[in-house]
């Protein structure tokens, strides 16, 4: 698991055998969706997001992320880091 450079100077935060993972803070949840999908396309790996929650009130962003992914049936796996 390591940061990986892809075309156009972009860097995938974490690339595993299975996933291209975007790691971002909770308030950037919507940006993380687009980035994870682009990284997935460029690496031909599954899209993933690690959403970093710094405080309990950030949980609202986690819920919004999960709701949007479910509503549009996006092929993104998500993990929560923090409270």
C-alpha positions, 0 to 999 in steps of 0.5 A: 500500500503506497501513494502512486503517481498516475497520468497528468501528475495525479497521485492516488493516495493509496493503491493496493492490489484491489483498490485505488483509494482517496483519503480525505477529511470529512468536509471534502466528502463530495470531492472524494467521490470524483477523485476516487472514480477517476483514480479507479478509471486510471488504475483499473482498480476498484474505487475506494474512499477513506473518510477522515472524521476529526470530531463527532459532528463530522459524522453527518458527512459520512452519512451524506457520502453513504447516502449518495453512493447508495442512491446512485449505486456507485461502485465505491467502497468506503471506510471511516477513520475517526470517531 
